Amino acid sequence: MAKRQNISSGAVWESAVGYSRAVRVGNRVLVAGTTASDENGRVLGVGDAAEQTRIILKKIERALQQAGAELRHVVRTRIFVTDIENWEAIGKVHGEFFSDIHPVATMVEVQRLINPKHLVEIEVEAIIYD
């Protein structure tokens, strides 16, 4: 049976809400919905969807590394945005990280995220294949 590894970013709300930044089971790594907030809840890149995307993907990359994975192992991204008009700016940054990887990707507009300053939230799935 595969062992489970919970990955924490150290954010205070992980224990309060009862979730992990990422979970690895076997060769599969799932990274929770991630926003451009620091460990104290301060929103970064306020008003800039592209910058929030960049911050988020760097946070996701760190979580993957803690789980023994890399961005190249990502097979799916899910992007939630509060304004679909920002799709090109968000997509361009996504391409900076995944242009050679080409995971399946979904981007959907949502009414709002947990903090009104969040413009983007991203979750990923990775499979470590080597």
PAMI-703426 format. One line per 4 residues: number of its first residue (from 1); their letters; for each residue x, y, z of N, C-alpha, C, O, CB. Coordinates in Angstrom, 1 decimal. Glycine has a CB too. Layout:
NUM = A = X:Y:Z:X:Y:Z:X:Y:Z:X:Y:Z:X:Y:Z  ... $
END
This chain:
1 = MAKR = 0.8:-1.2:0.0:0.0:0.0:0.0:0.9:1.2:0.0:1.9:1.3:0.7:-1.0:0.0:1.2  0.5:2.3:-0.8:1.3:3.5:-0.9:1.2:4.3:0.4:0.1:4.4:1.1:0.8:4.3:-2.1  2.3:4.9:0.7:2.4:5.8:1.9:1.9:7.2:1.6:2.0:7.6:0.4:3.8:5.8:2.4  1.3:7.8:2.5:0.8:9.2:2.4:1.7:10.2:3.0:2.2:10.0:4.1:-0.7:9.3:3.0 $
5 = QNIS = 2.0:11.3:2.3:2.9:12.3:2.8:2.1:13.6:2.7:1.7:14.1:1.6:4.2:12.4:2.1  1.8:14.3:3.8:1.2:15.6:3.8:2.3:16.7:3.8:3.2:16.6:4.6:0.2:15.8:5.1  2.1:17.7:3.0:3.0:18.8:2.8:2.4:20.0:3.4:1.2:20.3:3.0:3.5:19.0:1.3  3.0:20.8:4.2:2.5:22.0:4.8:3.3:23.2:4.3:4.6:23.1:4.2:2.4:22.0:6.3 $
9 = SGAV = 2.7:24.3:4.1:3.4:25.5:3.8:3.7:26.4:5.0:4.4:27.4:5.0:2.6:26.4:2.7  3.0:25.9:6.1:3.2:26.7:7.4:2.2:27.8:7.6:2.2:28.5:8.6:4.6:27.3:7.4  1.2:27.9:6.6:0.2:28.9:6.8:-0.7:28.6:7.9:-1.1:27.4:8.1:-0.6:29.1:5.5  -1.1:29.6:8.7:-1.9:29.4:9.9:-3.2:28.7:9.6:-3.7:28.0:10.5:-2.1:30.7:10.6 $
13 = WESA = -3.8:29.0:8.5:-5.2:28.5:8.2:-5.2:27.0:7.8:-6.2:26.4:7.8:-5.8:29.3:7.1  -4.0:26.4:7.5:-4.0:25.0:7.2:-4.5:24.1:8.4:-5.3:23.3:8.2:-2.5:24.5:6.8  -4.0:24.4:9.6:-4.4:23.7:10.7:-5.9:24.1:11.1:-6.6:23.3:11.6:-3.5:23.8:11.9  -6.2:25.4:11.0:-7.5:25.9:11.4:-8.6:25.3:10.5:-9.7:24.9:11.0:-7.5:27.4:11.3 $
17 = VGYS = -8.3:25.1:9.2:-9.3:24.6:8.3:-9.2:23.1:8.1:-10.2:22.4:7.8:-9.1:25.3:6.9  -8.0:22.6:8.4:-7.8:21.1:8.3:-7.4:20.6:6.9:-8.1:19.7:6.4:-9.0:20.4:8.7  -6.5:21.3:6.2:-6.0:20.8:4.9:-4.5:20.9:4.8:-3.8:21.5:5.7:-6.7:21.6:3.8  -4.0:20.3:3.8:-2.5:20.3:3.5:-2.3:21.1:2.2:-3.2:21.1:1.3:-2.0:18.9:3.3 $
21 = RAVR = -1.2:21.8:2.1:-0.8:22.5:0.8:-0.7:21.4:-0.3:-1.2:21.7:-1.4:0.6:23.2:1.0  -0.2:20.3:0.0:-0.1:19.2:-1.0:-0.1:17.9:-0.3:0.2:17.8:0.9:1.2:19.3:-1.8  -0.5:16.8:-1.0:-0.5:15.5:-0.5:0.1:14.6:-1.6:-0.2:14.7:-2.8:-1.9:15.0:-0.1  1.1:13.7:-1.1:1.7:12.8:-2.0:1.2:11.4:-1.6:1.4:11.0:-0.4:3.2:12.9:-2.1 $
25 = VGNR = 0.7:10.6:-2.5:0.4:9.2:-2.3:1.0:8.4:-3.4:0.6:8.6:-4.6:-1.1:8.9:-2.1  2.0:7.6:-3.1:2.7:6.9:-4.2:3.4:7.9:-5.1:4.2:8.7:-4.6:1.7:6.0:-5.0  3.2:7.8:-6.4:3.8:8.7:-7.3:2.9:9.9:-7.7:3.3:10.6:-8.7:4.3:7.9:-8.5  1.8:10.0:-7.0:0.9:11.1:-7.4:0.9:12.2:-6.3:0.9:11.9:-5.1:-0.6:10.6:-7.4 $
29 = VLVA = 1.0:13.5:-6.8:1.0:14.6:-5.9:-0.1:15.6:-6.3:-0.3:15.9:-7.5:2.4:15.4:-6.0  -0.9:15.9:-5.3:-2.0:16.8:-5.5:-1.7:18.1:-4.7:-1.4:18.0:-3.5:-3.4:16.2:-5.1  -1.8:19.2:-5.4:-1.5:20.5:-4.7:-2.9:21.3:-4.6:-3.5:21.5:-5.6:-0.5:21.4:-5.4  -3.2:21.7:-3.4:-4.4:22.4:-3.1:-4.5:23.7:-3.9:-3.5:24.2:-4.3:-4.6:22.6:-1.6 $
33 = GTTA = -5.7:24.2:-4.0:-5.9:25.5:-4.5:-5.0:26.5:-3.8:-5.0:26.6:-2.6:-7.4:26.0:-4.4  -4.2:27.2:-4.6:-3.2:28.1:-4.1:-3.4:29.5:-4.6:-3.7:29.8:-5.8:-1.8:27.6:-4.6  -3.3:30.5:-3.7:-3.5:31.9:-4.0:-2.2:32.6:-3.7:-1.2:32.1:-3.2:-4.6:32.5:-3.2  -2.1:33.9:-4.1:-1.0:34.7:-3.9:-1.0:35.4:-2.6:-1.0:36.6:-2.4:-0.9:35.8:-5.0 $
37 = SDEN = -1.0:34.6:-1.5:-0.9:35.1:-0.1:0.3:34.5:0.5:0.8:33.4:0.2:-2.2:34.6:0.7  0.9:35.3:1.4:2.0:34.8:2.2:1.5:34.0:3.4:0.3:33.8:3.6:2.9:36.0:2.7  2.5:33.5:4.2:2.1:32.6:5.3:1.2:33.3:6.4:0.5:32.7:7.1:3.4:32.2:6.0  1.2:34.7:6.4:0.4:35.4:7.3:-0.9:35.9:6.7:-1.7:36.6:7.4:1.2:36.6:7.8 $
41 = GRVL = -1.2:35.5:5.5:-2.5:35.9:4.9:-2.5:37.2:4.1:-3.5:37.6:3.6:-3.5:36.0:5.9  -1.3:37.8:4.0:-1.2:39.1:3.3:-1.2:38.7:1.8:-0.4:37.9:1.3:0.1:39.8:3.6  -2.1:39.4:1.0:-2.2:39.1:-0.4:-1.1:39.9:-1.1:-0.8:41.1:-0.9:-3.6:39.6:-0.9  -0.4:39.2:-2.0:0.7:39.7:-2.8:0.2:40.0:-4.2:-0.8:39.3:-4.7:1.9:38.7:-2.8 $
45 = GVGD = 0.8:40.9:-4.9:0.5:41.2:-6.3:-0.9:41.7:-6.5:-1.6:41.4:-7.4:0.6:39.9:-7.1  -1.4:42.5:-5.5:-2.7:43.1:-5.5:-3.0:43.8:-6.8:-2.2:44.7:-7.2:-3.0:44.0:-4.3  -4.1:43.5:-7.5:-4.5:44.2:-8.7:-3.8:43.7:-10.0:-4.1:44.2:-11.0:-4.3:45.6:-8.5  -2.9:42.7:-9.9:-2.2:42.3:-11.0:-2.3:40.7:-11.2:-1.6:40.0:-10.5:-0.7:42.7:-10.9 $
49 = AAEQ = -3.2:40.3:-12.0:-3.5:38.9:-12.2:-2.3:38.1:-12.7:-2.0:37.0:-12.2:-4.6:38.7:-13.2  -1.5:38.7:-13.6:-0.3:38.0:-14.0:0.7:37.8:-12.9:1.3:36.7:-12.8:0.4:38.8:-15.2  1.0:38.8:-12.1:1.9:38.7:-11.0:1.4:37.7:-10.0:2.2:36.9:-9.4:2.1:40.1:-10.3  0.1:37.7:-9.7:-0.5:36.7:-8.8:-0.2:35.3:-9.3:0.1:34.4:-8.6:-2.0:37.0:-8.5 $
53 = TRII = -0.4:35.1:-10.6:-0.2:33.8:-11.2:1.2:33.4:-11.0:1.5:32.2:-10.7:-0.6:33.8:-12.7  2.2:34.3:-11.3:3.6:34.0:-11.1:3.9:33.6:-9.7:4.6:32.6:-9.4:4.5:35.2:-11.5  3.4:34.3:-8.7:3.6:34.0:-7.3:3.0:32.7:-6.9:3.7:31.9:-6.3:3.0:35.1:-6.4  1.8:32.4:-7.4:1.2:31.1:-7.2:2.0:30.0:-7.7:2.2:29.0:-7.0:-0.3:31.1:-7.8 $
57 = LKKI = 2.4:30.1:-9.0:3.1:28.9:-9.6:4.5:28.7:-8.9:4.9:27.6:-8.9:3.3:29.2:-11.1  5.1:29.7:-8.4:6.3:29.5:-7.6:6.0:28.8:-6.3:6.8:28.0:-5.9:7.0:30.9:-7.3  4.9:29.2:-5.7:4.5:28.5:-4.4:4.2:27.0:-4.7:4.6:26.1:-4.0:3.3:29.2:-3.8  3.5:26.8:-5.8:3.2:25.4:-6.2:4.5:24.6:-6.5:4.6:23.5:-6.1:2.3:25.4:-7.4 $
61 = ERAL = 5.4:25.2:-7.2:6.7:24.6:-7.4:7.4:24.2:-6.2:8.0:23.1:-6.1:7.6:25.5:-8.3  7.4:25.0:-5.1:8.0:24.7:-3.9:7.3:23.5:-3.2:8.0:22.6:-2.6:8.0:25.9:-2.9  6.0:23.5:-3.2:5.2:22.4:-2.7:5.5:21.1:-3.4:5.7:20.1:-2.7:3.7:22.7:-2.7  5.6:21.1:-4.7:6.0:19.9:-5.5:7.4:19.4:-5.1:7.6:18.2:-4.9:5.9:20.2:-7.0 $
65 = QQAG = 8.3:20.4:-4.9:9.7:20.0:-4.6:9.7:19.3:-3.2:10.4:18.3:-3.0:10.6:21.2:-4.6  8.9:19.8:-2.2:8.8:19.2:-0.9:8.3:17.8:-1.0:8.6:16.9:-0.2:7.9:20.0:0.0  7.5:17.5:-2.0:6.9:16.2:-2.2:7.8:15.3:-3.1:7.4:14.2:-3.4:5.5:16.3:-2.8  8.9:15.8:-3.5:9.8:15.0:-4.4:9.5:15.1:-5.9:9.9:14.2:-6.6:9.8:13.6:-3.9 $
69 = AELR = 8.7:16.1:-6.2:8.2:16.2:-7.6:8.8:17.5:-8.2:9.4:18.3:-7.5:6.7:16.2:-7.7  8.6:17.7:-9.5:9.0:18.9:-10.2:7.9:19.4:-11.1:6.9:18.7:-11.3:10.3:18.7:-11.1  8.0:20.6:-11.6:6.9:21.1:-12.5:6.7:20.2:-13.7:5.6:20.1:-14.2:7.3:22.5:-12.9  7.8:19.6:-14.2:7.7:18.7:-15.3:6.8:17.5:-15.1:6.3:16.9:-16.0:9.1:18.2:-15.8 $
73 = HVVR = 6.5:17.2:-13.8:5.6:16.1:-13.5:4.1:16.5:-13.5:3.3:15.6:-13.3:6.0:15.5:-12.1  3.8:17.8:-13.6:2.5:18.3:-13.6:1.7:17.8:-14.8:2.2:18.0:-16.0:2.4:19.8:-13.5  0.6:17.2:-14.6:-0.3:16.7:-15.7:-1.6:17.4:-15.8:-2.2:17.3:-16.9:-0.5:15.2:-15.5  -1.9:18.2:-14.8:-3.2:18.9:-14.9:-3.1:20.2:-14.0:-2.5:20.2:-12.9:-4.4:18.1:-14.3 $
77 = TRIF = -3.6:21.3:-14.6:-3.7:22.6:-13.9:-5.2:23.0:-13.9:-5.8:22.8:-15.0:-2.8:23.7:-14.4  -5.7:23.5:-12.8:-7.0:24.1:-12.8:-6.8:25.6:-12.3:-6.3:25.8:-11.2:-8.0:23.3:-11.8  -7.3:26.5:-13.1:-7.1:27.9:-12.8:-8.5:28.5:-12.6:-9.4:28.5:-13.5:-6.3:28.6:-13.9  -8.7:29.1:-11.4:-9.9:29.8:-11.1:-9.6:31.3:-11.1:-8.7:31.8:-10.4:-10.5:29.4:-9.7 $
81 = VTDI = -10.4:32.1:-11.9:-10.2:33.5:-12.0:-11.5:34.3:-11.7:-12.6:33.8:-12.0:-9.6:33.9:-13.4  -11.3:35.5:-11.2:-12.5:36.3:-10.9:-12.9:37.2:-12.1:-14.0:37.8:-12.1:-12.2:37.2:-9.7  -12.0:37.3:-13.1:-12.3:38.1:-14.3:-11.7:37.4:-15.5:-10.5:37.5:-15.7:-11.8:39.6:-14.1  -12.5:36.7:-16.3:-12.0:36.0:-17.4:-11.3:36.9:-18.4:-10.6:36.4:-19.3:-13.1:35.2:-18.0 $
85 = ENWE = -11.6:38.1:-18.4:-10.9:39.1:-19.3:-9.4:39.1:-19.1:-8.6:39.5:-19.9:-11.4:40.5:-19.1  -8.9:38.6:-17.9:-7.5:38.5:-17.6:-6.9:37.2:-18.2:-5.7:36.9:-17.9:-7.2:38.6:-16.1  -7.6:36.4:-18.9:-7.1:35.1:-19.3:-5.8:35.1:-20.1:-5.0:34.2:-19.9:-8.2:34.4:-20.2  -5.6:36.1:-20.9:-4.4:36.1:-21.7:-3.2:36.4:-20.8:-2.1:35.7:-21.0:-4.4:37.2:-22.8 $
89 = AIGK = -3.3:37.3:-19.9:-2.1:37.6:-19.0:-1.8:36.4:-18.1:-0.7:36.1:-17.9:-2.4:38.9:-18.1  -2.9:35.8:-17.6:-2.7:34.6:-16.8:-2.1:33.5:-17.6:-1.2:32.8:-17.2:-4.1:34.2:-16.1  -2.7:33.3:-18.8:-2.2:32.2:-19.7:-0.8:32.4:-20.1:0.0:31.4:-20.2:-3.1:32.2:-20.9  -0.4:33.6:-20.3:1.0:33.9:-20.7:2.0:33.4:-19.6:3.0:32.8:-19.9:1.2:35.4:-21.0 $
93 = VHGE = 1.7:33.8:-18.3:2.5:33.3:-17.2:2.5:31.8:-17.1:3.5:31.2:-16.8:2.0:34.0:-15.9  1.3:31.2:-17.2:1.2:29.8:-17.2:2.1:29.2:-18.2:2.8:28.2:-18.0:-0.3:29.3:-17.5  2.2:29.8:-19.4:3.0:29.3:-20.5:4.5:29.4:-20.1:5.3:28.6:-20.6:2.8:30.1:-21.7  4.9:30.4:-19.4:6.3:30.6:-18.9:6.7:29.4:-18.1:7.9:29.0:-18.2:6.5:31.9:-18.1 $
97 = FFSD = 5.8:28.8:-17.3:6.1:27.7:-16.5:5.9:26.4:-17.2:6.7:25.4:-16.9:5.3:27.8:-15.2  5.0:26.3:-18.1:4.6:25.0:-18.6:4.7:24.9:-20.1:4.2:23.9:-20.7:3.2:24.7:-18.2  5.4:25.8:-20.8:5.4:25.7:-22.3:6.0:24.4:-22.8:5.6:24.0:-23.9:6.2:26.9:-22.8  7.0:23.8:-22.1:7.5:22.6:-22.6:6.9:21.3:-22.0:7.2:20.2:-22.4:9.0:22.5:-22.3 $
101 = IHPV = 6.0:21.6:-21.1:5.4:20.4:-20.3:4.0:20.1:-20.9:3.6:18.9:-21.0:5.3:20.8:-18.8  3.2:21.1:-21.2:1.9:21.0:-21.7:0.9:20.1:-20.9:0.4:19.1:-21.5:2.0:20.4:-23.1  0.7:20.4:-19.6:-0.3:19.7:-18.9:-1.7:20.0:-19.5:-1.9:21.0:-20.1:-0.3:20.0:-17.4  -2.7:19.2:-19.2:-4.1:19.6:-19.5:-4.4:20.7:-18.6:-3.9:20.8:-17.4:-5.1:18.3:-19.3 $
105 = ATMV = -5.2:21.6:-19.0:-5.5:22.9:-18.3:-6.9:23.3:-18.4:-7.5:23.1:-19.5:-4.5:24.0:-18.7  -7.4:23.8:-17.3:-8.8:24.3:-17.3:-8.7:25.7:-16.6:-8.0:25.9:-15.6:-9.7:23.4:-16.5  -9.4:26.7:-17.2:-9.5:28.0:-16.6:-11.0:28.4:-16.6:-11.6:28.3:-17.6:-8.7:29.1:-17.4  -11.5:28.7:-15.4:-12.9:29.1:-15.3:-13.0:30.3:-14.5:-12.2:30.6:-13.6:-13.7:27.9:-14.7 $
109 = EVQR = -14.0:31.1:-14.8:-14.3:32.3:-14.0:-15.2:31.9:-12.9:-16.2:31.2:-13.1:-15.0:33.4:-14.9  -14.9:32.4:-11.7:-15.8:32.2:-10.5:-16.2:33.6:-10.0:-15.6:34.6:-10.3:-15.0:31.4:-9.4  -17.3:33.6:-9.3:-17.8:34.8:-8.8:-16.8:35.5:-7.9:-16.6:36.8:-8.0:-19.1:34.6:-8.0  -16.2:34.8:-7.0:-15.2:35.4:-6.1:-14.4:34.3:-5.5:-14.7:33.1:-5.5:-15.9:36.3:-5.0 $
113 = LINP = -13.2:34.7:-4.9:-12.4:33.8:-4.1:-12.5:34.2:-2.7:-13.2:35.1:-2.3:-10.9:33.8:-4.7  -11.7:33.5:-1.8:-11.9:33.7:-0.4:-11.5:35.1:0.1:-12.1:35.6:1.1:-11.0:32.7:0.4  -10.6:35.8:-0.6:-10.3:37.2:-0.3:-10.6:38.0:-1.6:-10.1:37.6:-2.6:-8.8:37.3:0.2  -11.3:39.1:-1.5:-11.6:39.9:-2.6:-10.3:40.4:-3.4:-10.5:40.7:-4.6:-12.4:41.1:-2.2 $
117 = KHLV = -9.2:40.4:-2.8:-8.0:40.8:-3.5:-7.4:39.7:-4.3:-6.5:39.9:-5.2:-6.9:41.3:-2.5  -7.8:38.5:-4.1:-7.3:37.3:-4.9:-8.0:37.4:-6.3:-9.2:37.4:-6.4:-7.6:36.0:-4.2  -7.2:37.4:-7.3:-7.7:37.4:-8.7:-7.6:36.0:-9.3:-8.3:35.7:-10.3:-7.0:38.4:-9.5  -6.8:35.2:-8.7:-6.4:33.9:-9.3:-6.2:32.8:-8.2:-5.7:33.2:-7.2:-5.2:33.9:-10.2 $
121 = EIEV = -6.7:31.6:-8.4:-6.4:30.5:-7.6:-6.1:29.3:-8.5:-6.8:29.1:-9.5:-7.5:30.2:-6.6  -5.0:28.6:-8.2:-4.6:27.5:-9.1:-4.3:26.2:-8.2:-3.8:26.3:-7.1:-3.3:27.8:-9.9  -4.8:25.1:-8.7:-4.4:23.8:-8.1:-3.8:22.9:-9.2:-4.1:23.1:-10.4:-5.7:23.1:-7.5  -3.0:22.0:-8.9:-2.3:21.1:-9.8:-2.3:19.7:-9.4:-2.4:19.4:-8.2:-0.9:21.6:-10.1 $
125 = EAII = -2.2:18.8:-10.3:-2.0:17.4:-10.1:-0.7:17.0:-10.8:-0.5:17.4:-12.0:-3.2:16.5:-10.6  0.2:16.2:-10.1:1.4:15.7:-10.8:1.5:14.2:-10.6:1.1:13.7:-9.6:2.6:16.5:-10.1  2.2:13.6:-11.5:2.5:12.2:-11.4:4.0:12.1:-11.7:4.6:12.5:-12.7:1.7:11.3:-12.5  4.7:11.5:-10.7:6.2:11.4:-10.8:6.4:10.1:-11.6:6.1:9.0:-11.1:6.9:11.3:-9.3 $
129 = YD = 6.9:10.3:-12.7:7.0:9.1:-13.7:8.5:8.6:-13.9:8.7:7.7:-14.6:6.5:9.5:-15.0  9.4:9.2:-13.2:10.8:8.7:-13.2:11.6:9.1:-12.0:12.8:8.8:-11.9:11.5:9.3:-14.5 $
END
